Amino acid sequence: MDGESAETIPDRGELRASYSRKRPEFAFILGDMERRIRACLEAANLRPILKGRIKSFDSWYAKRIRLLRQAKAAGKAPIPITDVIALRAVCPFLGDLGRAEAAIGAAFSVLEVERKGSERSFREFGYESIHILVKLPDELLSSAAGLDAPVVELQLRTILQEAWAEVEHELVYKAEFTPFDEPMKRKLAALNANLSLSDIIFQEILDYQRRLNSELERRRSSFHGKIEDAMDRPLAADGASAGLPAETAGPEPASGRAEAPAPAEALPQPLLEPGQAASMDDLLLAALTAHNREDFPSAIGLYSEILARGPAKDVATMVYKHRGMALFSQSRYREAIEDFGKSLELDPQCYKAAYYRGVVRSVLQDFPGAIEDFDLALGIHPYHFYSRYRRGMAYWHLEDYAQALADSESALKLEPDNAPAQRLKALAMAKLAM
């Protein structure tokens, strides 16, 4: 008798019933692994869209038949089906994929990594994806008896790779006819290339933004260190004379958290060469880099060049504020006050410009003017700790100890463990008790 005997042909009805009985266990594994993988990726500061699915019986059966046929032709045992339970992590950027793969590799036993689409030339179209076979943790093995192998498949893609995969599935895999003529194939290849290029450009933009933000954070750290030197140390000296413990607080954090400045050699080189045409972003990054290297004349010149180009209102607001900080760092206090004022004129809600102007006026010992600026900043942002604390310091210098105490107590409601505010409160209470 030619062909398969009746005994060796897979019985679709029996297999469907068996698959249905196993499905609750598959669902349990899927839910548990989705929770574990989500926690793993979030611990790596990644928050992709996470999708999970259990392979439908019809898809599973079709794949089983295909693998049996291939095994028979090769004279080998059929390979196991490893994607019965699958998860997909869809990330915004290309760089996220490598980080996600590394996080998964560190947290789980990875049996195999396949990079779909990596073998294609630029003339070919097809979806790209990283497929990772993750071994189930021991505590889930009791639920895995119905699987060919105790694994789940995790796919890593960008949003654009996911979009292409969905479209390709409709155009190629679900269609009875697929495009064979060269013009249509070239169009599909061009579309795929555009999506791949978009992924690359998005990642470059993200890297550029991160570089800018890194420069901003370092610049703020330097600026706040100068504020501490000019304003906090004299208060610490007053405290020492009053018998209070030595000051231990570091410089004012740039964004609500202390952050150590990077060493000088870690700062990026300016993007600009003499005579090179530069975009607004290039100028800003070069200005921030010079600022962080304490090359304040170059930074001020670059900020001024940006302003001379007539930038949009929000850009001008930011640049005036940054140039004011650079001027402050050179002790050009009157010019700094002017720049912070221009920033406020452009954006009356810019509480930081009001706060910075108050700081400069405090350094000039114009404490009534400083209080007006801190009042303005707090009117915009009532919960800004440093505006409240430094207003209390200004009241201290005006010998209004009751207001200094009130501001220090309000500031401590926002940051109860802040040592400078605790010191100000103690000094004010000591004066009021005399």
C-alpha positions in Angstrom: 0.0 0.0 0.0 1.4 3.4 -1.0 1.4 6.4 1.2 0.6 6.6 4.9 -1.2 3.9 6.7 -4.4 4.9 8.4 -2.7 4.4 11.8 0.1 7.0 11.1 -2.1 9.8 9.7 -2.8 12.4 12.4 -6.4 12.3 13.6 -7.5 15.9 13.4 -10.5 15.3 15.7 -8.5 13.6 18.4 -5.8 16.2 18.3 -8.3 19.1 18.5 -9.9 17.6 21.6 -6.5 17.0 23.2 -5.4 20.6 22.3 -8.6 22.0 23.9 -7.9 20.1 27.1 -4.4 21.5 27.3 -5.4 25.1 26.5 -6.1 26.2 30.2 -2.5 25.1 31.1 -1.2 27.0 28.1 -3.1 30.1 29.3 -1.7 29.8 32.8 1.9 29.7 31.4 1.2 32.6 29.1 -0.1 34.8 31.9 2.7 33.9 34.2 5.5 34.4 31.6 3.9 37.7 30.5 4.1 39.0 34.1 7.7 37.8 34.5 8.9 39.3 31.2 7.1 42.6 31.8 8.8 42.9 35.2 12.1 42.0 33.7 11.8 44.7 31.0 10.5 47.3 33.3 13.5 46.7 35.6 15.6 47.6 32.6 13.7 50.8 32.2 11.8 49.5 29.1 8.1 49.7 28.7 7.2 48.0 25.4 3.8 47.1 24.3 3.6 43.4 25.4 1.2 41.1 23.5 0.7 37.4 24.1 -1.1 34.6 22.3 -1.7 30.9 22.2 -1.5 29.4 18.8 -4.9 28.4 17.4 -5.5 24.8 16.8 -5.9 25.2 13.1 -2.5 27.0 12.9 -0.9 24.4 15.1 -2.3 21.5 13.1 -1.2 23.0 9.8 2.3 23.5 11.1 2.3 19.9 12.5 1.4 18.5 9.1 4.0 20.7 7.4 6.7 19.5 9.8 5.7 15.9 9.5 6.0 16.2 5.7 9.4 17.8 5.9 10.6 15.2 8.4 9.4 12.3 6.2 11.2 13.8 3.1 14.4 14.1 5.1 14.1 10.8 6.8 14.3 12.4 10.2 12.1 12.9 13.3 9.9 16.0 13.1 11.2 19.1 14.9 9.2 20.3 17.9 6.7 23.2 17.6 8.1 25.9 19.9 5.7 28.8 19.3 2.5 27.4 20.8 2.9 30.1 23.5 4.3 33.3 22.2 4.8 36.8 23.4 5.8 39.9 21.5 7.4 43.0 22.9 7.0 46.0 20.6 9.5 48.8 21.4 9.6 52.4 20.1 13.3 52.4 19.1 15.9 50.1 17.5 18.2 50.7 20.5 15.5 49.2 22.8 15.7 45.8 21.1 19.3 45.2 22.1 18.6 46.3 25.7 15.5 44.1 25.8 17.5 41.1 24.5 20.2 41.6 27.1 17.7 41.9 29.9 15.9 38.7 28.9 19.3 36.9 28.5 20.2 37.9 32.1 16.9 37.0 33.7 16.0 33.7 31.8 17.6 30.7 30.3 17.7 31.5 26.6 17.9 28.4 24.3 18.0 30.1 20.9 18.1 33.6 19.3 17.0 34.0 15.7 17.2 37.3 13.8 14.5 37.2 11.2 15.2 39.2 8.0 18.9 39.7 8.7 19.9 37.5 5.8 18.0 39.6 3.2 19.7 42.0 0.9 18.6 45.7 0.7 16.7 44.8 -2.5 14.5 42.2 -0.8 11.4 42.8 1.3 10.3 40.9 4.4 9.7 41.6 8.1 12.5 41.8 10.6 12.2 40.5 14.2 14.3 39.0 16.9 12.9 35.6 18.0 14.1 34.3 21.4 13.3 30.9 22.8 13.0 31.2 26.5 13.1 28.1 28.7 10.2 27.9 31.2 11.2 28.3 34.8 11.2 25.1 36.8 8.0 26.0 38.7 6.0 26.1 35.4 7.2 22.8 34.1 4.3 20.9 35.7 1.9 22.9 33.4 4.0 22.2 30.3 3.3 18.6 29.7 1.2 19.4 26.6 4.1 21.3 24.9 6.6 19.7 22.5 9.3 21.6 24.3 9.1 23.6 27.7 9.6 27.0 26.0 7.9 30.2 25.1 8.8 32.3 22.1 9.5 36.0 22.6 9.6 38.3 19.6 11.2 41.7 19.8 10.3 44.3 17.3 10.1 48.0 16.8 6.7 49.7 16.2 7.6 50.1 12.5 8.7 46.5 12.2 5.4 45.4 13.8 3.5 47.6 11.3 5.3 46.0 8.4 4.8 42.5 9.7 1.1 43.1 10.0 0.8 44.4 6.4 3.1 41.8 5.0 1.0 39.1 6.6 -2.1 40.3 4.8 -0.3 40.9 1.4 1.8 37.8 1.3 0.9 35.0 3.7 -2.9 35.3 3.7 -3.2 36.0 0.0 -3.5 33.2 -2.6 -1.6 35.4 -5.1 1.6 37.1 -4.2 3.4 39.7 -6.4 5.9 38.1 -8.7 6.5 40.9 -11.2 9.6 43.0 -10.6 7.9 46.4 -10.5 5.6 45.3 -7.6 8.5 43.6 -5.8 10.6 46.7 -6.1 7.7 48.8 -4.6 7.4 46.5 -1.7 11.2 46.5 -1.2 11.2 50.3 -1.3 8.4 50.5 1.3 10.3 48.2 3.6 13.5 50.2 3.1 11.7 53.4 4.0 10.4 51.8 7.2 13.9 50.6 8.1 15.4 54.0 7.4 12.7 55.6 9.6 13.6 53.3 12.4 17.3 54.3 12.1 16.4 58.0 11.9 14.1 57.8 15.0 17.0 56.2 16.9 19.4 58.9 15.8 17.0 61.6 16.9 16.6 59.9 20.3 20.3 59.6 20.7 20.7 63.3 19.8 18.0 64.3 22.3 19.6 62.2 25.0 22.9 64.0 24.4 21.2 67.4 24.6 19.4 66.4 27.8 22.7 65.1 29.3 24.4 68.4 28.6 21.4 70.2 30.1 21.7 68.2 33.3 25.4 68.7 33.6 25.0 72.5 33.0 22.4 72.8 35.7 24.6 70.9 38.1 27.4 73.4 37.6 25.0 76.4 37.8 23.5 75.2 41.1 27.0 74.6 42.5 27.7 78.3 42.0 24.5 79.2 43.7 25.5 77.1 46.7 28.9 78.8 46.9 27.3 82.3 46.7 24.3 81.7 49.0 24.4 78.6 51.1 27.9 78.7 52.6 27.4 82.1 54.3 24.3 80.7 56.0 26.4 77.6 57.0 28.9 80.0 58.6 26.1 81.7 60.5 25.0 78.3 61.7 28.5 77.3 62.9 28.7 80.5 64.9 25.4 79.5 66.5 26.7 76.1 67.4 24.8 74.2 64.8 26.3 71.1 63.2 28.3 71.4 60.0 26.5 71.5 56.6 26.4 68.2 54.8 24.0 68.9 51.9 25.3 68.9 48.4 24.5 71.3 45.7 21.0 71.9 44.6 19.9 69.0 42.3 18.9 69.9 38.7 15.7 68.0 38.5 14.5 67.0 42.0 17.3 64.4 42.5 21.0 64.6 43.2 23.2 63.6 40.3 26.9 63.6 40.2 28.4 65.6 37.3 30.2 63.5 34.7 34.0 63.8 34.6 35.3 66.4 32.1 36.7 63.8 29.7 33.2 62.2 29.4 31.6 65.4 27.9 31.0 65.1 24.2 33.0 67.2 21.7 31.2 70.2 20.1 29.6 69.3 16.7 30.8 72.5 15.0 34.0 73.2 13.0 35.0 76.7 12.0 32.9 77.8 9.0 30.6 74.8 9.2 26.9 75.4 8.5 25.0 74.5 11.6 21.4 73.9 12.5 19.8 75.4 15.6 20.1 72.1 17.4 23.8 71.9 16.5 24.4 75.4 17.9 22.5 74.5 21.1 24.4 71.3 21.7 27.7 73.1 21.0 26.7 75.9 23.4 25.8 73.5 26.1 29.0 71.6 25.6 31.1 74.7 25.9 29.0 75.8 28.9 29.7 72.5 30.7 33.4 72.8 30.0 33.1 76.2 31.7 34.1 77.9 28.4 31.5 80.6 29.2 32.6 83.2 26.5 32.1 80.5 23.8 28.8 79.4 25.3 27.5 83.0 25.5 28.6 83.6 21.9 26.8 80.5 20.7 23.6 81.4 22.6 23.8 84.8 21.1 24.1 83.4 17.6 21.0 81.3 18.2 19.1 84.4 19.3 20.3 86.3 16.3 18.6 83.8 14.1 15.2 84.8 15.4 14.2 81.4 16.8 10.7 80.4 17.8 9.3 81.9 21.0 9.8 78.7 23.1 13.4 78.3 21.9 14.2 81.9 22.6 12.7 81.6 26.1 15.0 78.6 26.8 18.1 80.2 25.3 17.8 83.5 27.2 17.5 81.4 30.4 20.7 79.4 29.5 22.6 82.5 28.5 21.6 84.1 31.8 23.1 81.1 33.6 26.3 81.5 31.7 26.5 85.2 32.4 25.8 84.4 36.1 28.7 82.0 36.1 31.0 84.8 34.9 29.6 87.1 37.6 28.0 89.3 35.0 25.0 89.7 37.2 23.2 92.6 35.7 23.3 91.0 32.2 22.0 87.8 33.7 19.1 89.6 35.3 18.3 91.1 31.9 18.3 87.7 30.2 16.1 86.0 32.9 13.7 89.0 32.5 13.6 88.5 28.7 12.8 84.8 29.3 9.9 85.8 31.5 8.7 88.3 29.0 8.4 85.6 26.4 6.9 83.1 28.8 5.3 84.6 31.9 4.8 81.1 33.2 8.5 80.3 33.3 8.9 80.0 37.1 12.6 78.9 36.8 13.5 82.2 35.1 11.8 84.1 38.0 13.6 81.9 40.5 17.0 82.3 38.8 16.6 86.1 38.7 15.8 86.0 42.4 19.0 84.0 43.0 21.0 86.7 41.2 19.4 89.5 43.1 20.1 87.6 46.4 23.8 87.4 45.4 23.7 91.2 44.8 22.1 91.5 48.3 19.0 93.0 46.7 16.8 90.9 49.1 13.5 92.8 48.6 13.9 92.4 44.8 14.8 88.7 45.3 11.7 88.2 47.5 9.5 89.7 44.7 11.0 87.2 42.2 10.6 84.2 44.5 7.0 85.4 45.1 6.5 85.4 41.3 8.0 81.9 41.0 5.8 80.5 43.7 2.7 82.2 42.2 3.4 80.1 39.1 4.6 76.9 40.9 3.5 76.9 44.6 5.4 73.7 45.3 8.8 74.7 44.1 11.0 73.8 47.1 14.0 76.1 46.3 11.9 79.2 45.7 10.4 78.8 49.1 13.6 78.0 50.8 15.6 80.8 49.2 12.8 83.3 49.9 13.2 82.3 53.6 16.9 82.9 53.3 16.2 86.4 51.9 13.9 87.1 54.8 16.7 85.9 57.1 19.1 88.5 55.7 16.5 91.2 56.1 16.2 90.0 59.8 12.6 89.1 59.3 13.0 85.9 61.3 9.4 85.0 61.6 9.0 84.9 57.8 12.2 83.0 57.5 10.8 80.4 59.9 7.5 80.2 58.1 9.2 79.6 54.7 11.7 77.1 56.1 8.8 75.2 57.7 6.8 75.3 54.4 9.9 74.1 52.5 10.4 71.2 54.9 6.8 70.0 54.2 8.0 69.5 50.7 11.4 68.0 51.5 11.5 67.0 55.2 15.1 65.8 55.2 16.6 68.8 53.4 19.6 69.8 55.6 19.8 73.5 54.5 16.1 74.1 55.2 16.5 72.4 58.6 19.5 74.7 59.3 17.5 77.8 58.3 14.6 76.8 60.6 17.0 76.2 63.5 18.7 79.6 63.0 15.3 81.4 62.7 14.0 79.7 65.9 17.2 80.6 67.7 16.8 84.3 66.8 13.2 84.4 67.7 14.0 82.8 71.1 16.5 85.5 72.0 
